[in-house]
Amino acid sequence: MAIINLTVDNVEGIIGQVHEIFNHERLALLEKTIEVPDVGDEMYSWLLPRENNKKIIEALPPWVKVRNKYMTIKVDTYRNGHNQMGYYTPAFRLTLKEDWYRLSESHGYIDIPFANSALWDSNTLTIWLENTDKVPQGPAGDFVKKLFAIAKEHAELDNKVTLAVVTMREFLSQHRTLQTALKECPAIMSYVPEWMKQELNRVPPKRVRRPPAPKVEKKEIDMSQLITQATIAKLNL
């Protein structure tokens, strides 16, 4: 069996597998279908109240054709005083049926009463919510609540993946070779890339004995979540 040192590249290969295995749970979220209601005009009125829009439209010369025909909505989570930008959080395009004045595409952060924060950029309204307690009643509000529920599930999975990656890095940092890591926790074999497994089974050439690595105080690391996910991954094969 060839000795595999836990170099930066080898550790990153294992971390990549952690991401892949834990993100299997993401498939069910990504496959969720959401019916998009006809709420574009209501949502655009959160940006530009109808009364204000009417005044602007009436004041424009007839030859000025600055009208908006669509917008995109995205809802994400607001945690620990920060806007969370979820990579997997879905966005939906909405058609505008009323005659709306086109706001600047880079309007920046705006104030929406029920949101912790909101941004209008590239014709997309992104709303960040800590909860949906203040979201208005009605079809538009119900749609926002559905989007928030999905964003929250993605955020919880993001946290789970992040914790797994941190745990694996910490565990591997206590070992010089993959062999010693596997000896302590055999379950991590599920996170070893295929090419590395093949390398493990290769007959090694004769090597010069290296001086022993300096002893580092070992830390007790909870590997239960990684072991559980590795078991699930095996069952799903």
KOLVONU-986344 format. One record per residue: residue number from 1; x, y, z of N, C-alpha, C in turn; residue in one letter. Coordinates in steps of 0.1 Angstrom, whole numbers, m for minus. Atoms other than C-alpha are relative to their C-alpha. Example, Ala and Ser with C-alpha at 12.3 -4.5 7.8 and 13.67 -1.06 7.14 Angstrom:
{1 {9 m12 0} {123 m45 78} {9 12 0} 'A'},
{2 {m9 m11 0} {137 m11 71} {m8 11 8} 'S'},
This chain:
{1 {9 m12 0} {0 0 0} {9 12 0} 'M'},
{2 {m8 m13 1} {14 34 m11} {m4 9 11} 'A'},
{3 {2 m11 m10} {18 61 15} {m5 12 m7} 'I'},
{4 {5 m12 6} {m3 91 7} {1 11 11} 'I'},
{5 {m1 m11 m9} {8 123 24} {m11 10 m2} 'N'},
{6 {11 m9 0} {m19 148 33} {5 14 m4} 'L'},
{7 {m4 m13 5} {m6 176 11} {m12 9 m1} 'T'},
{8 {11 m9 2} {m27 207 4} {m9 m5 m11} 'V'},
{9 {9 5 11} {m39 192 m29} {m8 m12 4} 'D'},
{10 {7 12 m4} {m48 159 m14} {m11 3 10} 'N'},
{11 {11 m4 m10} {m67 175 15} {m11 7 m8} 'V'},
{12 {11 m7 7} {m86 197 m10} {m8 m10 m8} 'E'},
{13 {7 11 7} {m95 165 m30} {m10 m6 9} 'G'},
{14 {10 6 m9} {m111 151 1} {m11 10 4} 'I'},
{15 {10 m10 m3} {m128 183 10} {m10 2 m11} 'I'},
{16 {9 m1 11} {m143 184 m25} {m10 m11 1} 'G'},
{17 {9 11 m2} {m158 150 m18} {m10 2 11} 'Q'},
{18 {9 m4 m11} {m173 163 15} {m11 9 m6} 'V'},
{19 {10 m8 6} {m190 190 m5} {m10 m8 m8} 'H'},
{20 {8 7 9} {m203 166 m31} {m10 m9 8} 'E'},
{21 {9 9 m7} {m217 140 m6} {m10 7 8} 'I'},
{22 {10 m7 m8} {m233 165 17} {m10 8 m9} 'F'},
{23 {9 m7 9} {m248 184 m13} {m10 m9 m7} 'N'},
{24 {10 9 6} {m267 153 m24} {m14 3 6} 'H'},
{25 {13 m5 m6} {m294 166 0} {m6 11 m7} 'E'},
{26 {4 m12 6} {m296 197 m21} {m9 m4 m12} 'R'},
{27 {8 3 12} {m311 178 m51} {m15 1 2} 'L'},
{28 {15 m1 m2} {m345 175 m35} {m5 14 1} 'A'},
{29 {4 m14 0} {m345 212 m29} {m1 6 m14} 'L'},
{30 {m1 m5 13} {m334 220 m64} {m12 m5 m9} 'L'},
{31 {10 6 8} {m361 198 m78} {m14 4 4} 'E'},
{32 {13 m5 m4} {m389 215 m60} {m6 9 m10} 'K'},
{33 {6 m9 9} {m414 231 m83} {m9 10 7} 'T'},
{34 {8 m11 m6} {m430 264 m74} {m9 7 m10} 'I'},
{35 {9 m7 9} {m460 278 m91} {2 15 2} 'E'},
{36 {m3 m15 m1} {m453 315 m99} {m13 7 m3} 'V'},
{37 {13 m7 2} {m484 336 m93} {2 13 m8} 'P'},
{38 {0 m13 7} {m493 368 m112} {1 11 10} 'D'},
{39 {m1 m10 m10} {m479 391 m86} {11 11 m3} 'V'},
{40 {m11 m10 4} {m453 412 m105} {m4 14 3} 'G'},
{41 {4 m14 m2} {m473 444 m104} {0 4 15} 'D'},
{42 {1 m2 m15} {m479 441 m66} {14 2 6} 'E'},
{43 {m13 m1 m5} {m442 435 m60} {8 13 m4} 'M'},
{44 {m6 m12 5} {m431 464 m82} {m5 12 8} 'Y'},
{45 {6 m11 m8} {m454 486 m62} {7 2 14} 'S'},
{46 {m8 m2 m12} {m432 479 m32} {12 9 m2} 'W'},
{47 {m11 m9 3} {m404 496 m50} {m4 14 m4} 'L'},
{48 {5 m13 5} {m424 524 m66} {m15 0 2} 'L'},
{49 {14 0 m3} {m458 530 m50} {m8 5 m12} 'P'},
{50 {8 m3 12} {m486 532 m76} {m3 15 m1} 'R'},
{51 {3 m14 1} {m495 568 m67} {12 8 m6} 'E'},
{52 {m12 m7 5} {m459 579 m73} {2 m3 m15} 'N'},
{53 {m2 4 14} {m457 559 m105} {m10 7 m9} 'N'},
{54 {10 m7 8} {m489 575 m118} {4 14 m3} 'K'},
{55 {m5 m14 1} {m475 610 m112} {11 1 m10} 'K'},
{56 {m11 0 9} {m443 601 m130} {m4 m2 m14} 'I'},
{57 {5 3 14} {m460 586 m160} {m7 12 m6} 'I'},
{58 {8 m11 5} {m484 615 m163} {9 12 m4} 'E'},
{59 {m9 m11 3} {m455 640 m162} {10 m2 m11} 'A'},
{60 {m10 3 11} {m434 623 m189} {m6 5 m13} 'L'},
{61 {5 m4 13} {m436 637 m224} {m3 m13 m8} 'P'},
{62 {4 12 7} {m453 613 m248} {10 m8 m8} 'P'},
{63 {m11 7 7} {m421 606 m267} {10 m8 9} 'W'},
{64 {m8 8 m9} {m404 592 m236} {m6 m13 3} 'V'},
{65 {6 13 m1} {m408 555 m236} {9 m8 10} 'K'},
{66 {m7 7 m10} {m392 544 m203} {m10 m8 8} 'V'},
{67 {10 9 m6} {m414 515 m193} {7 m13 4} 'R'},
{68 {m5 13 m4} {m407 483 m174} {m10 m11 m3} 'N'},
{69 {9 11 4} {m422 450 m186} {2 m12 9} 'K'},
{70 {m2 12 m8} {m407 425 m162} {9 4 12} 'Y'},
{71 {m9 m1 m11} {m388 421 m129} {3 m14 5} 'M'},
{72 {m3 13 m6} {m371 393 m111} {0 1 15} 'T'},
{73 {0 0 m15} {m376 384 m74} {8 m11 5} 'I'},
{74 {m8 9 m7} {m352 367 m51} {m1 3 15} 'K'},
{75 {1 m2 m15} {m357 361 m13} {11 m8 6} 'V'},
{76 {m11 7 m7} {m328 352 9} {m1 3 15} 'D'},
{77 {1 m1 m15} {m321 349 47} {9 11 5} 'T'},
{78 {m8 m10 m7} {m308 376 70} {3 m6 14} 'Y'},
{79 {m4 6 m12} {m287 362 98} {11 7 6} 'R'},
{80 {m11 m6 m7} {m265 376 125} {3 14 m5} 'N'},
{81 {m2 m14 5} {m270 411 112} {6 1 m14} 'G'},
{82 {m5 0 13} {m259 402 77} {m9 m6 m10} 'H'},
{83 {7 6 11} {m275 396 43} {8 m12 m5} 'N'},
{84 {m6 13 5} {m269 360 32} {m2 m1 m15} 'Q'},
{85 {1 2 14} {m261 355 m5} {1 m14 m4} 'M'},
{86 {0 15 2} {m271 319 m11} {2 m2 m15} 'G'},
{87 {m3 3 14} {m256 305 m43} {m11 m8 m7} 'Y'},
{88 {11 8 6} {m285 281 m48} {m14 6 2} 'Y'},
{89 {13 m6 m2} {m313 304 m38} {m7 4 m13} 'T'},
{90 {6 m2 13} {m338 305 m67} {m5 15 m2} 'P'},
{91 {6 m13 4} {m349 337 m86} {m10 m3 m10} 'A'},
{92 {11 2 9} {m381 341 m105} {m3 12 m8} 'F'},
{93 {4 m11 8} {m390 363 m134} {m15 2 0} 'R'},
{94 {14 m3 m1} {m423 381 m131} {m4 10 m11} 'L'},
{95 {5 m9 10} {m443 399 m159} {m7 11 6} 'T'},
{96 {7 m12 m5} {m455 434 m153} {m11 4 m11} 'L'},
{97 {11 m3 10} {m489 441 m169} {m4 15 1} 'K'},
{98 {3 m14 m1} {m494 477 m156} {11 8 m7} 'E'},
{99 {m10 m9 6} {m476 507 m171} {9 6 11} 'D'},
{100 {m9 m4 m10} {m446 512 m149} {12 7 m5} 'W'},
{101 {m12 m7 4} {m418 537 m150} {12 m9 4} 'Y'},
{102 {m12 8 m2} {m384 520 m153} {9 6 9} 'R'},
{103 {m10 m5 m9} {m363 525 m123} {14 m3 m5} 'L'},
{104 {m14 3 4} {m325 527 m127} {3 m14 3} 'S'},
{105 {m4 14 m2} {m311 492 m131} {9 m2 12} 'E'},
{106 {m9 1 m12} {m286 499 m103} {m5 10 11} 'S'},
{107 {7 m9 m9} {m310 516 m79} {7 m1 14} 'H'},
{108 {m7 2 m13} {m291 502 m49} {m10 m5 11} 'G'},
{109 {9 4 m11} {m305 494 m14} {m12 9 2} 'Y'},
{110 {12 m7 m2} {m340 504 m8} {m7 m4 13} 'I'},
{111 {7 3 m12} {m364 505 21} {m14 m6 m3} 'D'},
{112 {13 7 1} {m392 479 21} {m4 m3 15} 'I'},
{113 {4 1 m14} {m411 480 55} {1 m13 6} 'P'},
{114 {0 13 m7} {m414 443 61} {13 m8 m1} 'F'},
{115 {m13 7 2} {m378 434 50} {11 5 9} 'A'},
{116 {m12 m5 m7} {m346 435 70} {9 8 m9} 'N'},
{117 {m8 m7 10} {m329 447 38} {m5 m4 m14} 'S'},
{118 {5 2 14} {m337 450 1} {9 7 m10} 'A'},
{119 {m9 m5 11} {m317 456 m31} {m7 m1 m13} 'L'},
{120 {5 0 14} {m328 466 m66} {13 2 m9} 'W'},
{121 {m12 0 8} {m301 457 m91} {m2 m9 m12} 'D'},
{122 {2 8 13} {m302 446 m128} {m14 m5 m1} 'S'},
{123 {14 3 1} {m340 446 m127} {m4 m12 10} 'N'},
{124 {3 11 m10} {m339 421 m97} {m2 6 13} 'T'},
{125 {2 m4 m13} {m354 428 m64} {4 m12 9} 'L'},
{126 {m4 10 m9} {m336 408 m37} {m5 5 14} 'T'},
{127 {5 m4 m13} {m353 408 m3} {6 m10 11} 'I'},
{128 {m5 8 m11} {m336 396 29} {m9 0 12} 'W'},
{129 {9 1 m11} {m357 384 58} {6 m9 11} 'L'},
{130 {m4 8 m12} {m350 371 93} {m12 m9 3} 'E'},
{131 {12 8 m2} {m386 358 95} {m11 7 m9} 'N'},
{132 {11 m5 8} {m419 364 77} {m11 7 8} 'T'},
{133 {10 m6 m9} {m438 380 106} {m7 12 m6} 'D'},
{134 {6 m13 4} {m443 414 89} {m3 0 m15} 'K'},
{135 {4 1 14} {m448 401 53} {m15 2 m2} 'V'},
{136 {14 m3 2} {m481 415 40} {m8 m12 m4} 'P'},
{137 {9 10 4} {m511 392 35} {m3 1 m15} 'Q'},
{138 {3 0 14} {m521 382 0} {9 m8 m9} 'G'},
{139 {m8 9 8} {m508 363 m30} {15 4 m1} 'P'},
{140 {m15 m4 0} {m475 384 m32} {7 m4 12} 'A'},
{141 {m6 4 m13} {m469 379 5} {2 m15 1} 'G'},
{142 {m1 15 m1} {m476 342 3} {11 m5 m9} 'D'},
{143 {m11 4 9} {m452 339 m26} {14 2 7} 'F'},
{144 {m12 m3 m7} {m425 356 m6} {3 m10 11} 'V'},
{145 {m1 10 m11} {m431 333 23} {5 m14 m5} 'K'},
{146 {m4 13 6} {m427 302 0} {15 1 m3} 'K'},
{147 {m14 m1 4} {m394 316 m13} {9 1 12} 'L'},
{148 {m8 m1 m12} {m382 324 22} {2 m14 6} 'F'},
{149 {m1 14 m5} {m389 288 33} {11 m8 m7} 'A'},
{150 {m10 7 8} {m368 275 4} {14 5 3} 'I'},
{151 {m13 m7 m3} {m340 300 11} {5 m5 14} 'A'},
{152 {m4 4 m14} {m340 289 48} {5 m14 m1} 'K'},
{153 {m5 14 1} {m336 252 38} {14 0 m6} 'E'},
{154 {m13 m1 6} {m307 261 16} {10 5 10} 'H'},
{155 {m9 m6 m9} {m291 282 43} {4 m10 11} 'A'},
{156 {m2 11 m10} {m295 253 69} {10 m10 m6} 'E'},
{157 {m9 10 6} {m278 229 44} {14 6 m2} 'L'},
{158 {m13 m7 2} {m251 255 37} {8 m1 14} 'D'},
{159 {m7 1 m13} {m243 256 75} {5 m14 3} 'N'},
{160 {m3 14 m2} {m243 218 76} {13 m4 m8} 'K'},
{161 {m12 3 9} {m218 216 47} {12 7 6} 'V'},
{162 {m11 m7 m5} {m196 243 62} {6 m6 13} 'T'},
{163 {m4 6 m12} {m195 226 96} {8 m13 m3} 'L'},
{164 {m6 12 4} {m186 193 79} {14 2 m6} 'A'},
{165 {m13 m3 6} {m158 209 59} {10 4 11} 'V'},
{166 {m8 m4 m11} {m144 226 90} {5 m12 9} 'V'},
{167 {m3 12 m8} {m145 193 109} {10 m9 m7} 'T'},
{168 {m9 8 7} {m128 174 82} {14 6 m1} 'M'},
{169 {m13 m7 1} {m100 200 78} {7 m2 13} 'R'},
{170 {m6 1 m13} {m94 199 115} {5 m14 3} 'E'},
{171 {m4 14 m2} {m93 162 116} {12 m4 m8} 'F'},
{172 {m12 4 8} {m69 158 87} {12 8 4} 'L'},
{173 {m11 m8 m4} {m47 186 101} {8 m7 11} 'S'},
{174 {m6 7 m10} {m39 162 129} {8 m13 m5} 'Q'},
{175 {m6 12 5} {m25 135 106} {10 4 m12} 'H'},
{176 {m10 m2 10} {5 134 83} {m3 m7 m13} 'R'},
{177 {3 8 12} {m7 107 60} {m15 m5 1} 'T'},
{178 {14 5 1} {m41 94 48} {m1 m13 8} 'L'},
{179 {1 13 m7} {m33 60 63} {m3 2 15} 'Q'},
{180 {2 m2 m14} {m31 73 98} {m14 5 3} 'T'},
{181 {13 m5 m1} {m63 92 93} {m11 m11 m1} 'A'},
{182 {9 11 2} {m81 61 80} {0 m9 12} 'L'},
{183 {m1 9 m11} {m68 41 109} {m8 5 12} 'K'},
{184 {8 m6 m11} {m84 65 134} {m15 0 m3} 'E'},
{185 {14 m1 4} {m116 69 114} {m2 m6 m13} 'C'},
{186 {2 7 13} {m122 43 87} {m11 6 m9} 'P'},
{187 {12 m5 7} {m155 60 77} {3 10 m10} 'A'},
{188 {m3 m11 9} {m137 88 60} {4 m5 m14} 'I'},
{189 {m3 6 13} {m128 64 32} {m11 4 m11} 'M'},
{190 {11 m4 9} {m162 75 17} {3 14 m6} 'S'},
{191 {m3 m14 5} {m147 110 12} {13 0 m8} 'Y'},
{192 {m13 1 7} {m115 98 m5} {m3 m1 m15} 'V'},
{193 {3 1 15} {m115 105 m43} {5 m13 m5} 'P'},
{194 {m3 12 6} {m113 75 m65} {15 m2 m4} 'E'},
{195 {m14 1 4} {m78 83 m79} {9 m2 13} 'W'},
{196 {m7 1 m12} {m66 85 m43} {m1 m15 6} 'M'},
{197 {2 14 m4} {m81 50 m35} {9 m9 m8} 'K'},
{198 {m9 8 9} {m62 36 m65} {14 1 4} 'Q'},
{199 {m14 m3 m4} {m30 52 m53} {2 m8 13} 'E'},
{200 {m2 7 m12} {m36 36 m19} {4 m15 m2} 'L'},
{201 {m2 15 3} {m36 1 m35} {12 m2 m8} 'N'},
{202 {m12 1 8} {m5 8 m55} {12 m5 8} 'R'},
{203 {m12 5 m7} {27 m11 m46} {10 12 1} 'V'},
{204 {m9 m12 m1} {50 17 m33} {14 m4 m3} 'P'},
{205 {m14 3 2} {86 20 m44} {8 1 14} 'P'},
{206 {m8 m1 m12} {114 17 m18} {2 15 3} 'K'},
{207 {m2 m14 m3} {117 50 0} {10 1 12} 'R'},
{208 {m9 m4 m11} {141 67 23} {m8 4 12} 'V'},
{209 {7 m4 m12} {130 69 59} {1 14 3} 'R'},
{210 {0 m14 m4} {120 104 68} {1 2 15} 'R'},
{211 {0 m2 m14} {126 119 102} {m14 1 5} 'P'},
{212 {14 m1 m5} {95 117 124} {m5 14 1} 'P'},
{213 {6 m13 m1} {71 146 124} {0 4 14} 'A'},
{214 {1 m4 m14} {71 167 155} {m14 m3 6} 'P'},
{215 {13 4 m6} {43 156 179} {m8 12 3} 'K'},
{216 {9 m11 m2} {13 178 180} {m11 m5 10} 'V'},
{217 {10 4 m10} {m12 177 209} {m13 m3 m8} 'E'},
{218 {12 5 7} {m42 157 196} {m12 6 7} 'K'},
{219 {12 m6 m5} {m76 173 199} {m12 m10 m3} 'K'},
{220 {11 9 2} {m108 153 203} {m10 7 m10} 'E'},
{221 {9 m6 10} {m130 159 172} {m12 m8 m2} 'I'},
{222 {13 7 2} {m166 150 168} {m2 m3 m15} 'D'},
{223 {1 4 14} {m168 130 135} {m13 m6 m3} 'M'},
{224 {12 8 2} {m203 117 140} {m8 5 m12} 'S'},
{225 {8 m4 12} {m220 139 113} {7 m5 m13} 'Q'},
{226 {m6 5 12} {m194 130 87} {m1 m15 m1} 'L'},
{227 {2 15 1} {m197 93 96} {m14 m3 m4} 'I'},
{228 {14 3 4} {m235 94 94} {m2 3 m15} 'T'},
{229 {2 m4 14} {m234 112 60} {7 m10 m9} 'Q'},
{230 {m7 10 8} {m208 87 47} {m8 m13 m1} 'A'},
{231 {9 12 m1} {m231 58 58} {m11 1 m10} 'T'},
{232 {11 m3 8} {m260 74 40} {4 m1 m15} 'I'},
{233 {m5 0 13} {m239 79 9} {2 m15 m5} 'A'},
{234 {m2 14 3} {m230 42 9} {m13 m7 m3} 'K'},
{235 {13 6 2} {m266 32 12} {m7 4 m13} 'L'},
{236 {6 m6 12} {m275 54 m18} {7 m4 m13} 'N'},
{237 {m7 4 12} {m250 38 m41} {m8 m10 m8} 'L'},
